């Protein structure tokens, strides 16, 4: 079964493809069916230099939107969700 390269997704190029491969994600299909927050935390655990832009790019790839649009329009809700994941409100 052939798999679509990650680099075909909007906002994810060869560097993103290499980073995602380091956590076992090797196809666009895997990205599209994953929780972008889980992928982000896995990447952060493996690589010190992962920024929030990677999370924006993952969300953008899943939603087929430019990461800058995601950052501009959803930054606050994304940051609040991250905070809830790190420090659950209960």
C-alpha positions in Angstrom: 0.0 0.0 0.0 1.5 3.3 -1.0 1.5 6.2 1.4 1.5 9.9 0.7 4.6 11.8 1.7 4.1 14.3 4.6 5.6 17.0 2.4 2.5 17.0 0.3 0.5 18.5 3.2 0.2 22.3 3.4 2.9 23.8 5.5 4.9 20.7 6.1 8.1 20.4 4.1 11.1 18.1 4.2 12.4 19.3 7.6 8.9 18.6 9.1 8.9 15.2 7.4 12.3 14.4 8.9 11.2 15.5 12.4 8.0 13.6 12.2 9.8 10.4 11.0 11.8 10.6 14.2 8.6 9.9 16.2 7.4 7.2 13.8 5.1 9.4 11.6 6.0 8.7 8.0 2.9 9.5 5.9 0.4 12.2 5.4 -2.3 9.8 6.3 -0.7 9.3 9.8 -0.6 13.1 10.3 -4.2 13.6 9.2 -5.4 10.9 11.6 -3.3 12.0 14.6 -4.0 14.6 17.3 -1.7 17.5 16.5 -1.2 18.2 20.2 0.0 14.7 20.8 2.4 15.0 17.9 3.7 18.3 19.2 4.4 16.9 22.7 6.1 13.9 21.2 8.3 16.2 19.0 9.1 18.4 22.0 10.2 15.4 24.0 12.6 14.3 21.2 13.8 17.7 20.0 14.7 20.8 22.2 14.2 23.3 19.4 10.5 22.6 18.5 8.5 25.8 18.7 4.8 26.6 18.7 5.1 27.2 15.0 5.3 23.4 14.5 2.0 23.0 16.4 0.5 25.7 14.2 1.8 23.9 11.1 0.5 20.5 12.2 -3.0 22.0 12.8 -2.8 23.9 9.5 -1.8 20.7 7.7 -4.8 18.8 9.2 -7.1 21.7 8.3 -5.5 22.5 5.0 -4.7 26.0 6.1 -1.5 28.1 6.2 0.1 27.9 9.6 0.2 31.7 9.8 -3.6 31.8 9.5 -3.8 29.2 12.3 -1.5 31.3 14.5 -3.3 34.5 13.7 -6.8 33.3 14.2 -6.5 30.5 16.8 -3.4 31.3 18.8 -5.2 32.1 22.1 -7.5 29.0 22.0 -4.4 26.9 21.1 -2.4 28.3 24.0 -5.3 27.8 26.4 -5.8 24.2 25.2 -2.0 23.5 25.7 -2.3 25.0 29.2 -5.2 22.7 30.0 -3.3 19.7 28.7 -0.2 20.5 30.8 -2.2 21.6 33.9 -5.7 20.1 33.8 -8.3 22.4 35.4 -9.7 19.6 37.6 
